[in-house]
Every structure is written in C-alpha cells, then in structure tokens.
Amino acid sequence: MISVALAVFNEEANLGDCLESVRRLADEIVIVDGGSTDKTIAVAQKYKAKIIQTNNPPIFHLNKQKAIDACSGDWILQLDADERVTPDLKKEILDITALPASRDGYWLPRKNFFLGRYLTKGGQYPDYTLRLYRRGKGRLPCKSVHEQAVVAGSVGYLKQPLLHLADPTFSRYLGRFDRYTGLIADELGEAKVKLNFTHFVSYFFCKPVGWFLMSFLRHRGYVDGFPGFVFSFFSALRFPVAYIKYYERQNKKNGY
C-alpha cells in the first residue's frame, strides 16, 4: 500500500493536476492544509483525500511531517502540489516497492521548470530529492526550508524524473525568492551573525560570485541558455538580499 502525503496552502491551481498524476499509484492520499482560503479543500475532497486542517507555519516542513505521520501505507511518497508524477515514474515506483529486497528509501531525480523550459544543467538536474520511503523510516528535520528527509536505513536512486513546476512564471519565482531570502535572514538571526565588514564581503562578493561560477560554469548552466543564466544569477543574489533583510531587521530591533 502506497500513501501520498502533501502539505498545502492555497494550491487550488496546482493540486488537481498533482493528484491526477498519482491515480492508480496512491492507495491513500493524506493532505495537511494550512488554512487555505481558496478551493484547495474542495479539490482534495474530489480525490477522496484524508484532510487535516491546521495553521500555516513559517517552516512548511512541519505540515509535511504531519502528513507523513498520518499516513498508514507501507510506503510513503511525499509530494508538493506543484510536482507531477510521470507515467514512467509511476511504473518505476510500483515496481520497486513490490520487491521484497527494496531499500528503505529512494532519491527521485527532479526536473525543475523555469522561464518556459525544464533546466538540464546548473546543478538543477538531476535535482535529487528523497521523497519515497517506508513508513516509519523517513522523517523531515523541520529546521530549514531546503532540507531533505532523513531515512533510517538503506537508500537507493530511481531513474525516472519527478516534474517540478514551482515557477510557471517569473513573477511566481520572485515571490518564492522573497520568501526564501526572508527565511535565510531568519537563519542569520538565529546564528547571531555579526554585521561587520567581513560578513559584508562574504555575503556581497564571496558567496554570490562563488555560487554563480559554480552553477553557471562548473555545472554548465550556460547549456540552458538565457534561463540558465537567470537562474544562476538570481540563485547567487539570495546571499546579499538575505543579508540586507537581516541588516534591516537588526536596525529595527535596535530602534533605528
């Protein structure tokens, strides 16, 4: 028995296609909703999902873990509403989970959609994500927005890709960029990073330049053309933007 676990918030536009992609794969669908104000719940009900309603925490993985904990299947496939399981991936999951000697968890190669195409380089493919695991074996640390699940046991790799449509438009990307840089600023605050010249140079020059060169040149982001350049450029920009947000918060805290 395979359970599909999702955490959602205002995903009316995405959820239906996601759940449609797991037809004849999911024996159970568990959805934790963080207080959606659109028709997300109605879409989930259409697919006979088990729905748990709660609040919308800053670290969304808290709700993902609630969904994982509520699953009753032998295997759990944790998805986001903007992801799609292809027919080939569906077959591979069914085949691998039917084997008596299967491992305890599996990494899925993910294809990310950006500026009208799926990125193939720049460290964006295969963008491995640990999403399939035996019940009771996989958990999310719930400490960071970009963290992976931790599996107690052996892990393997699947071959067929999971499709990720997080950024159907650049405006959507910028909205996520704003949210993620805010979370990085939170992490700087928790680490009590000092606002000094050394950290300024690190976050404005060393980290962004190093990341851009790694993504665009070493990992050949240039193969994806203009979308590859834009993705590498804005990925590098997250460092100075997060530092600026942290600087602003510290000034407010000090009464400036």
C-alpha positions in Angstrom: 0.0 0.0 0.0 1.4 3.4 -1.0 0.3 6.6 0.7 0.9 10.0 -0.9 1.5 12.8 1.6 1.2 16.6 0.9 1.1 19.8 2.8 -0.7 22.6 1.0 -1.8 26.2 1.3 -3.9 27.9 -1.4 -3.0 25.4 -4.0 -6.3 25.3 -5.9 -4.5 25.9 -9.2 -1.9 23.1 -8.7 -3.4 20.4 -6.6 -5.7 18.8 -9.1 -3.0 18.1 -11.6 -0.7 16.8 -8.9 -3.4 14.3 -7.6 -4.4 13.3 -11.1 -0.8 12.3 -11.7 -0.9 9.8 -8.8 -4.1 8.0 -9.9 -3.6 4.2 -9.8 -0.5 4.8 -7.7 -1.8 6.1 -4.4 -3.9 3.8 -2.3 -4.2 6.7 0.2 -3.8 10.5 -0.1 -3.2 12.5 3.1 -3.3 16.3 2.9 -2.4 18.7 5.6 -4.0 22.1 4.7 -2.5 25.2 6.4 -5.7 27.3 6.3 -6.4 27.7 2.6 -8.8 30.4 1.6 -9.4 29.2 -2.0 -10.9 26.0 -3.2 -8.0 23.8 -2.2 -10.1 21.7 0.2 -12.8 21.1 -2.5 -10.1 19.8 -4.9 -8.7 17.5 -2.2 -12.2 16.2 -1.4 -12.8 15.4 -5.1 -9.9 12.9 -4.9 -11.1 11.5 -1.6 -8.1 12.6 0.3 -7.8 12.4 4.1 -7.7 16.1 5.1 -6.1 17.6 8.2 -6.7 21.3 8.7 -4.2 23.4 10.7 -2.3 26.7 10.6 0.4 27.7 8.1 3.9 27.7 9.9 6.9 29.6 8.5 8.8 26.3 8.1 6.3 24.5 5.9 8.0 21.1 6.5 6.2 21.0 9.9 3.0 20.4 8.0 4.6 18.0 5.6 5.7 15.9 8.6 2.2 16.0 10.0 1.0 14.5 6.7 3.7 11.8 6.8 2.8 10.9 10.4 -0.9 10.5 9.4 -0.1 8.0 6.6 -1.0 4.3 7.0 0.6 2.9 3.9 3.7 0.6 3.8 5.3 3.2 1.6 5.1 7.0 1.7 5.6 9.3 -1.3 5.8 12.9 -0.2 4.9 15.4 -2.8 4.4 19.1 -3.2 1.3 20.4 -5.1 3.5 21.8 -7.9 5.0 18.4 -8.6 3.9 15.8 -11.1 4.5 12.0 -11.2 5.0 10.9 -14.8 3.7 7.6 -16.1 7.2 6.2 -16.3 8.0 7.3 -12.7 4.7 5.8 -11.5 5.6 2.4 -13.0 9.1 2.6 -11.5 7.7 3.3 -8.0 5.2 0.4 -8.3 7.9 -2.0 -9.5 10.4 -1.0 -6.8 8.0 -1.1 -3.9 6.8 -4.5 -4.9 10.3 -6.0 -4.5 10.9 -7.9 -1.2 14.5 -6.6 -1.2 13.7 -3.0 -1.7 15.7 -0.4 0.2 14.2 1.8 3.0 14.1 5.0 0.9 14.7 6.3 -2.6 16.0 9.5 -4.1 14.0 10.8 -7.0 15.6 12.9 -9.8 13.6 16.1 -10.2 13.3 18.3 -13.3 12.7 22.0 -12.5 10.6 24.2 -14.8 12.0 27.8 -15.2 11.3 30.5 -17.8 9.4 28.2 -20.1 11.7 25.1 -20.0 13.0 22.3 -17.8 16.5 23.1 -16.7 19.0 20.4 -17.6 22.3 21.8 -16.1 23.5 24.3 -13.5 23.1 21.8 -10.7 19.3 21.7 -11.4 19.1 18.2 -13.0 19.2 15.7 -11.7 17.9 17.6 -8.7 17.7 14.6 -6.4 15.2 14.7 -3.6 14.5 12.0 -1.0 10.7 11.5 -1.3 9.9 7.8 -1.2 10.4 5.8 2.0 9.0 3.0 4.1 6.5 4.1 6.8 8.4 4.8 10.0 11.8 5.1 8.2 11.7 8.7 6.8 11.3 12.0 8.7 11.9 15.7 8.0 14.2 17.6 10.4 11.8 20.6 10.1 14.7 23.1 10.6 15.3 24.6 7.1 13.2 25.2 4.0 15.6 23.4 1.7 16.3 20.3 3.9 15.9 16.7 2.8 14.2 13.9 4.6 16.4 11.6 6.8 15.9 7.9 6.3 16.8 5.4 9.0 18.2 2.6 6.8 19.5 2.0 3.3 18.7 4.3 0.4 18.8 4.0 -3.4 18.1 6.0 -6.5 15.3 5.9 -9.0 15.9 6.8 -12.7 12.6 8.4 -13.9 12.2 12.1 -13.1 9.7 13.9 -10.9 8.4 17.1 -12.7 8.6 20.3 -10.6 6.5 23.3 -11.8 7.2 25.7 -8.9 7.9 28.6 -11.2 5.4 28.7 -14.1 6.0 32.5 -14.3 8.9 34.7 -13.3 6.6 36.6 -11.0 5.9 33.4 -9.1 9.7 32.8 -8.9 10.2 36.3 -7.4 7.5 35.7 -4.8 9.3 32.5 -3.7 12.6 34.3 -3.9 11.3 36.9 -1.4 10.0 34.2 1.0 13.2 32.1 0.9 15.6 35.1 1.4 13.4 36.0 4.4 13.9 32.5 5.8 17.7 32.8 5.2 17.6 36.1 7.1 15.9 34.3 10.0 18.7 31.7 10.0 21.3 34.5 10.2 19.4 35.9 13.2 19.3 32.5 14.9 23.1 32.1 14.3 23.7 35.7 15.6 25.8 36.6 12.6 27.5 39.9 13.3 27.1 42.9 10.9 30.7 43.6 10.1 33.0 44.2 7.2 34.0 40.5 7.0 30.4 39.3 6.7 29.6 42.1 4.3 32.3 41.0 1.9 31.3 37.4 2.3 27.6 37.9 1.6 28.0 40.5 -1.1 31.0 39.2 -3.0 32.5 35.8 -2.0 29.3 33.7 -1.6 27.4 35.1 -4.7 30.4 35.1 -7.0 31.4 31.6 -5.9 27.9 30.3 -6.3 27.4 31.8 -9.8 30.7 30.5 -11.1 29.9 27.0 -9.7 26.3 27.0 -11.1 26.8 28.7 -14.4 30.3 27.4 -15.3 31.3 24.4 -13.3 27.8 22.8 -13.5 27.3 24.2 -17.1 24.2 26.3 -16.5 25.1 28.0 -19.8 23.8 25.0 -21.6 20.3 26.1 -20.7 20.9 29.5 -22.4 19.2 32.6 -21.0 17.0 30.7 -18.5 20.2 29.0 -17.2 21.9 32.4 -16.8 19.0 34.0 -15.0 18.6 31.1 -12.6 22.3 31.1 -11.7 22.3 34.9 -11.3 19.3 35.1 -9.0 20.4 32.0 -7.0 23.6 33.9 -6.3 21.7 37.0 -5.4 20.0 35.3 -2.5 23.1 35.9 -0.3 23.2 39.7 -0.5 19.4 40.0 -0.4 19.2 37.9 2.7 22.0 39.9 4.3 20.2 43.2 3.5 17.0 41.8 5.1 18.9 40.7 8.2 20.5 44.2 8.4 17.1 45.9 8.2 15.7 43.7 10.9 18.7 44.3 13.2 18.3 48.1 12.8 14.6 47.9 13.6 15.4 45.8 16.7 17.9 48.5 17.8 15.4 51.3 17.2 16.8 52.8 14.1 
